[in-house]
Amino acid sequence: MTLRRSHMIRHSRDTIAVLALLSACAFSPAAQAHDGPHGPTMMAQVERAVMVGLQVNIRLTLTGLGGPLVLQAMYVPGATVQFDAPVAVNFAEDVPTRATVTFATPPPASFILFLDFGVAGQGAVTVIPSPV
């Protein structure tokens, strides 16, 4: 009987230790620091990216997954991006848009296109251009 009771006490202690550890993780300041917005509620999909000389012509679709958003800027480090701004994206709406990225040297095999939605945050999409 003592062996069984000792086993039950050890099992209870292990259970309490696990629960205490989980509680500490769930209620830690680091976990609570991420309660705010994480970025815009949208999805960006590159439909086509074609390399022409030092430029990449991109056709992408933005899909709103939350409240209305306004795409204010696009940028690629080390390049210039031209597009018709601003682009409004509403909930459950697919909005096609085009951009031209110009590099000073031949474009890389892949790069990140950053999407700036102002106070709503930023998003990014990977672009893998194909030759003409």
N, C-alpha and C positions, 0 to 999 in steps of 0.2 A: 504494500500500500504506500510506503514512503517513496519508493522509486517512482510510482505513477504520479504522486503528488509533486515530487521534485521536477518531473518532466513537464507537468502542467504549468508550474511556476516559471520554468525556464521558457516555455513556449509563450506564456503571457508577457514575459519581459521582452522577448524578441519582437512580439507584435507591437508592444508599446513603443519600442525603439524605432521600428519602421514607421509607425504613425507619426512619431515626433519628428523624424527626419523629413517625411513628406510634408508635414505642416510647416516646417522651417523653410523648405523650398518654395512652397506655395505662397507663403506670406512674407517672403524676403523682400527687401527694398528693391533689389534688382528685378524681381518678377513684377512688382507693382510699377516700376518705371516705364514699362511698355504698355500702359493702359491707353495712351493717347493714339492719335492717328498714325498709321504706318506708311501712308502714301495714298495716292488717288485710287479710288475703287473703279478700275478700268482694266481692260485687256488690250494689248497692242499686238497685232500680228502682221509680219512682213509678208505681203502677197507676192512681191517681186522686187528684186534688187539687181540692177544691171550696171556693169562697169563699162564706162565709155571714156577712154583716156584717163584723165585724172579725176573724173567725176563718177559718182554712183547715183543713179536715178532710182529712187525708192517709191514703191507704192505700198502703203500700209492701211490697215483697217483698225480703227479705235472703236472699242465696244464699251459702253457705259454699264457698270455693274452697281452703281449707287446713284447718288444725287448728281445734278448737272455739274459738268467740269468744263473748263476752258483751257485748251492747250495754248500756252502763251509763247513758248520757245522750244526749239530742239537744238541740241548741240552734240558735237563729237569732238573730243580733245584733239587738237592739232589740225582741225579742218573747219571749213565754214559750211553752214547749213542754210539753205534757202527754202522757204515754204510759205504758203499763204496763211498768215496768222491774223487773228486768232481762229481756232477751230473749236466750236462748241460740241460737246458730247453729252447727251442726255441718257437717262436710265434706259437700258434695253435697246439702245440705238447703235447701229453700226454706221460709222462715219468713215468713208474712204478719204484719204488724203495722200498727197505726194510731197516728196522732198528731194532736193538735190544736194548731195554732200560733195564738196570739192576739196581735194587734198593737194598739197604742194608737191608731193612725190606720188608714185603709183600707189593706188589704194591697197590696204592690207587685205589678206584673205578673209578676215572677219573683223568686226569692230562693234562697239556698243553705241547705239543711238539713244541719247538721254532725252526724255520728254518732260518738260517743265510745265506744271499746272498751277504755278503761283503758290498761294497759301494752301492749296489742297495737297501739294507735295510733288514729288517727282517719280517717274517711272523710267524704265529702260527696256530696250529690246535689242537682241543680238541680230546683226545684219551680216549675211554671208553672200556677197555679191557674186554673180556669175558673169563671165565675159559675154559680149554681144554675140 
